[in-house]
Amino acid sequence: FFLIGSIKFFVILALTLTRDNKDTMVVTECGAEAIAFLKIYGVLPSATLFIGVYSKMSNFLEKKTLFYTTCIPFFLFFFLFDAVIYPNRASIQPSLSTAQSILGTSSQSTSGASVIFAKLIANWTSALFYIVAEVYSSVSVGILFWQYANDVVSVSQAKRFYPLFAQMSGLAPIVAGQYVVRYASRAKDFGESLHRLTWMVTFSGVMICLFYRWSNAYIERMAEEESRADEGKNKAVQPERKAKKKKKAKMSMAESAKFLASSEYLRLIASLVVGYGLSINFTDIMWKSIVKQQYPDPLDYQRFISQFSSIVGLSTCIVIFVGVHAIRILGWRIGALTTPLVMACLAFPFFSGVIMGLDTPRRLKIAVTLGMVQTLLAKTTKYALFDPTTQMAYIPLDDESKVKGKAAIEVIGSRIGKSGGSLIQQGLVLVFGNIISAAPVLAVLYYSVLAWWAYSANRLSELFYARTAMQESKEHEE
């Protein structure tokens, strides 16, 4: 548990640092509305390209090699961004006026899609960092960690270990947030802050690879000891299992898509992932736009967001103890339904605060606080309950479905959810002029998605219990 849990800790540590940094750069340089454009025109195509490459690599690369080949390039990019790209951004980025002239946008314009695109072009290095960090956020947890954990943890162990793995999702943001608040954001400028942040991200990448290597060595050593201890049945069964795995045919990407479309079980898992992506996106961009109004300076914004990440981590650690008992005692269904129910209760005061208006500093502060509480508890229940229950749902599946089905759902599914939410918000901005004015419509869409999410979770619970019972009966027979 310690070795695998340490992988989760450093994965989340790097994720938190890069996530908060990408938000700081894009929101303060281009505005929170730019996030909606980046998720559709940058993140979604990049995630789709990644899953295509990953699916191809999974056909011929051994699992260990696939892990390193997937993990290392991300950390190389983060290092090169700090060492090469960001220091030279002035010479490789066009000015805002140049970008506006290319797009034919008036320099007097202050809002609209063309203004946002001009800012993204003028700050394309920050946009690139945002895209890579977003893809990493899906790949690191969904594929690098959980796919490995699902391979080596049994269903019976998962009920005890998976909520504890979520504990790492709480501890890592506390460390990451305080590192930024007390050290990185205290730098003389944002460039120096980026240096300090990159040191920790690079260290996390090295530790992920080391703990992955050590945990594999430990598992292989334990398997050899068990094999030697049981000279009879285990020796006969184990080679037979390996032989069956080797006979499994590898599917192409098109075949994988058809397989996902024909599987109700995987469609329901995708519904949970897309549901969370849509709902959190409906409130996230609006809240960050309000936060920018209160903290326009990059270092102040970075400090606030990092402090928020620490609070999320601390809250997650506290809720974990409840989550452990909720999943173990109350069952998978309660754990899966808790997140949408909590989000439904807490979003009402936030939407109400925004709809009432942000025309005074007091109202702005109230809206920021309400949004912080709503986002805080949404993320807390996500880490403590949504992630463990969603990942447990993959365990009864065969290896092919775990690898390709999981990769498609975790990367493309989460991106469709978040990018779909961004696309909807783009349309609302065109109609209403800004995202704040569209708050009443967003509230209706938000609760509609939560209702669909809750229905899917309830239906999936029936299939999960049935498959788990079938898998456990097979294990007893063997």
Salt bridges, closest charged atoms under 4 A:
ASP20 OD1 - ARG19 NE 3.44
ASP23 OD1 - LYS22 NZ 3.06
ASP23 OD2 - LYS288 NZ 2.72
ASP82 OD1 - HIS195 ND1 2.87
GLU134 OE2 - LYS22 NZ 2.99
GLU134 OE1 - ARG415 NH2 3.15
ASP151 OD2 - LYS63 NZ 3.13
GLU192 OE2 - ARG196 NE 3.48
GLU220 OE2 - LYS64 NZ 2.52
GLU231 OE1 - LYS235 NZ 2.30
GLU240 OE2 - LYS244 NZ 3.96
GLU264 OE2 - ARG459 NE 2.89
ASP284 OD2 - LYS288 NZ 2.95
ASP300 OD1 - ARG303 NH1 3.03
ASP359 OD1 - ARG363 NH1 3.44
ASP387 OD1 - LYS382 NZ 3.29
ASP399 OD2 - LYS245 NZ 3.73
GLU400 OE2 - LYS404 NZ 3.99
GLU410 OE2 - LYS406 NZ 3.87
GLU462 OE1 - ARG459 NH1 2.85
GLU478 OE1 - ARG241 NH2 2.49
